[in-house]
């Protein structure tokens, strides 16, 4: 009987000891989990802080770039608007010209350039390349400036009529585009102020 009781006591002690060991193991595991969880949470927060700082820095840099570009963008838009207005004014001016006025401008331009060269009349093998004109108009212009040459219609990137005289030594060109470009260059400020006013030039 005593031997049976001793066995039961021994079993209880073994079970109690096993239970305590199990509790210690579970507590250690729980502590490890809590520690790792806290460590992970700390690292996660640190990473979040790093990302937030990086994002805020990028946002500040982007804002600085935008603010720095604003005057440039404003100036670019201003220039684009002015160029569009000049182009529109140029188109309107050309549309109002009658044909005789266009031919007169080309004739005067060609005559002045021939006079500037001086000895064009004595050059041999003259050719005239015309664009935006018909053959009769070209003949009339050449007759007026006293030039006899071979005529040939040609292509051009210009939107306006032109006539070009060529020899082996010289090339003389008269074009509506060059006339327009010259006056826009020389009278640019006056033209812009007449269209938009001086306040736009200073404050736009």
KAJOUR-V716127 format. One line per field, one symbol per residue. phi: phi as a letter, one per 30 degrees, with the letter a starting at -180 (. if undefined). psi: psi as a letter, one per 40 degrees, with the letter a starting at -180 (. if undefined). burial: + if it has 24 or more other ideal C-beta (glycine too) atoms within 12 Angstrom, else -. A space follows every 50 residues. Layout:
phi=???
psi=???
burial=???
This chain:
phi=.ddddddddddddddddddddddddddddddddddddddddddddddddd dddddddddddddddddddedddddddddddddddddddddddddddddd dddddddddddddddddjcddddchcbbccbibcddddddddddcibcad cadbcadddcdabbcbbdcbbbbbbdddddddddddcedddddddbjddd dccd
psi=dddddddddddddddddddddddddddddddddddddddddddddddddd ddddddddddddddddddeddddddddddddddddddddddddddehidd ddddddddddddddddddfddeiigiihhiheiiddddddddddefhhih ihiiiieieiiihhhiaddihhhhidddddddddddfddddddddeiddd dde.
burial=-------------------------------------------------- -------------------------------+--++--++---+------ -++-+++-+++-++-----+-----++++++++---++--++--+-+-+- +--------+++++++-----+++++++++---+------++--+----- ----
